[in-house]
């Protein structure tokens, strides 16, 4: 079995966020941050700047028209979205290869969950949580990649069981004694992400009652998996929203809720995710 201490040791060898993205995070956290400061940071990383511009013009963010320069992109998106797009591009570019996982499918799923979580926040008129939800959704399955990179030999039988029809979490617990959700939380902590992100990743398969962010990622994950199955076990997955505790955490009793609008929003985000990740995979 794989211990948490062994995981902590090995995840230190995973690629870290580029210095440009770390600098962006510090800048965005500064209430005095300006557009020129953001542009100065991006100017030091031309590949990331190019990726950012492509992503800003993707169907998920394009808005009313295309932008041709980073200043216009930053002004349109806002600092939080710029930071999360930078993180998205960097993380995906660092983890495009894998020995046992289909990383294109994995990142399309992760971005779909991120966009769905953000869309639910928008429907709830909770604008302040949108970018936090996006980042938590993006990283919720990072533990799968960490296990594949750091414990490739041990993870191979897990992937085989998953492809044979077992739920991945069950196969991980049975064969490894730990799940990708727990490992992902350790990775996020190693990358110095906030505690609420760490907990959302750790609890995204079984969120504690009333925990908003873990419930949001859990619900978004279920909704995406019913539309684009992660594997054979998901092909028979049926979700009745009213029977999911996380649904009642997100949509409080008596709240104005439009199920049809939510369904259309999710379907749109799936299309966006496919295009989004294809752009991020480009050099």
N, C-alpha and C positions, 0 to 999 in steps of 0.2 A: 504493500500500500504506500501511497505517496503522502508524505507529511507536509504540514504547512511550512515548517522550517526549511525543508528541502526546496519547496516552491519559492520561498523568499530568496534563497540563495541563487536559484537559477534564473528567476525573472530579472535579476539585476543585469543579466547579460542580454536582455532584449533591447532592441533599438529604443532610444529615448526620443522625446520630442526635440526637433531641431531648435537651436538657440533662437532662431527667428520667431518661432511660435511661443517660446517661453517669454521672449521680450514683448510680444503682442499681449500675452496674458497680463504681464505686469503693467503695460500701458493702459489696457482697458480697465484694470482695477483702480487706476489713478483718476480721480474725479476731474483733474485738470487736463486730461488727455485731449489732444487736438488731432484733426485730420492729418495735418502735416507730420505729426509724430508717427502716426500709423504708416503713412506713406514712406517716411524715412526708414522705418524698420523693414517694410516690404522691399524697398529698393536694394537691400543687401542680399536678397534671395530671389534672383530673377526666375528660376524654375517655379518657386512657390507663387510668385506674383502672377506668372502666366496661368498656373493652375487655378488661382483665385479668380482671375478674370473669366476663365472658361466656366467655372462653377457659378459665378455671379450671373452669367448670361444663360445658364441652363434653365430648363422649363420650370424648375422649382423656385427660382428667384428672379426670373427675367422681368416680371411686371409688365409695364406697358411698352417696353422696347429694349433694344440692346444698348449696352454701354461699351464705349471704346477705350476708356482709360480707367485706371484704378481709382482716381479721385472720385469720379462719378459713381463707381461701384461702391466705394466706402460710404459716400453720402447717401446712396440709395439704401444700402443694407443696414447701416448702423454698426457700431463698434462690436457689440456682442455677436452679431451674425458673422462679421468679418473674422473674429477670433475663432468661432466654431467652424467656419469654412476652412480656415487655415489649418486647424487641428484635423479636420476631416481629410483634407488633401494629404497632409503629412502622414497621418496614421495609416491611411490606405496605401500610400506609396511605399511605406516601410514594411507593410505586411501583405504584399501581393502574391507571394510565393508560399507554398505549403507542400508538405510531403503527402498528406492524407486527405486534406480538406479541399473542397472546391471554393477557393477564396472569392472568386467573382460572385458566386451565389451567396456566400456568407455575407459579403459586404453589401450586396443588393438587399438582402434581408435586413441587415443592421440599419442601413440608411432608410429603408421603408419603415422600420419601427421608429426611427428618429423623426421622420417626417410625419408619421401618423400621430405620434405623441405631441408634436408641435401643432398639428392640425386640431387635435382635441382641445389643447389649450386655447387655440384661437376660437373654437366654437364656444368654449366656456368663458370667453372674454378675459382670459387670464394671461394677458400679454407679458407680464413680468416673469412667467415661468417658461415661456416658449423656448428660449435658447438653452436653458438648463435642461429642459425635457429633451431637446434635440441631442445634446451631447450625451446624456445618460442613455438614450436609445441607441446612439451610435456605438457606444462602448459596452452595451449590455452583454455581448457575446465574445468580448475580447479574451476571455478565459479559454475559449476553444483554441484560438490561435496560440496562446501561451503554452497550452498543454501539447499542441502539435509541434511547436518549436523546441520546447524545453524537455519534453518527455516523449519524443517521437516513437520510440520502440514500444513503450507502455501504452501509448494512445492508439496504436494501430488496431488492436483487438476491439477497442471501444467503437471506433469508426466502422469496423466490420459488423459489429452487433447492431449499430444504428442503421446501416444500410440493409441489414436483414429484417428490420422492422421494429426493433426495440427503441423506445424513447431514449434519447441521448443521455438525459440526466440519470435515468435508471441504469443505463449501461455504465456510465461513469462511476456512480456510487457502488455498483456491484463489483466492478473490476479494479477500480482505483481507490475507492474509499473516500473520494472527494469529487466535487462537481465543478464544471466550468464556471458556474456562478461564484463559487467560493474562490477559485483561482483568479477570476477576473477582478474580484474585489481587492485581492492582494496586488495585482498589477496596477490597478488604479491608485492604490495607496502608495505604491512605489513611485508612481509618476506624480505624486503630491496633488492629486485631485481632491476637492473638498469631500468631507465626510459624508454629506448627503448623496453624492455621486457613488461613493464606495458602497454605501448601504443599498442604494437602488440596484446596483449591479449584483450584489450578494443576494438580495431578496427578490429578484425579479421573477422567479418561478413560484415563490410562496410569500407574497408580501404580508407583513403584519397588518392586522386590522387597523384601518384608519390611516395607514402610512401613505401619504399622497403620491410622492414620486415613485416609490417601488410599485404601487398599484397602477399608476399611469403606464409604466414600462411593461408591466405584466399584461395589462389589458391590450396595449398596442401590439405586443408580441403575439398574443393569441389571435387577434384580428388579422394580422398579416399572415400568420401560419395557416389560417383557414382559407386564404386566397392563393397563396404561393406556398405549398407544403415544403418544409425543410427536408423531409425524408419520407419513407414509406409510412411510418407511424402517423404522420400528420395527414395523410390522404383520407383518413376516416375521422379526422378531428372535427367535431361539431361544437360550436360555442353558442349557448343560450345566454345572452347578456344578463338577463334578470337573475340568473343562477350563479353568476360570477361575483363574489364579494367585492373584488376590486372595482367592478362597475358601479356599485353603490357608494364606494368611497369617492369616485370621481364625479358621478352624477348624483347629487344629493336628492333625497325624496322631495317631490314637489317642484324640483327645478325644471325650467323650460328645456326640454330635450327633444331634438328632431332626429330620430333614428335614420330616416331616409337621407338627410343631409350628411350625417356621419358616414353612412355607407358610401355615398358618392365621393366624399372627401378622401376616404381610405383608398378607393379605387384609383382616384387621381394620383395619390401619393405613390402608389405602386409603380405607375408609369414614370413618375418623376424619378424614383429611386433607380430604376434601370438606366435611365439616361445619365443621371448624376454619377453613378459609379463608373460607367463607361468613360465618362470624361475624366474622372479621377485616376483611372488606370492608364490614361495616356501619358506619355513621357513629355 
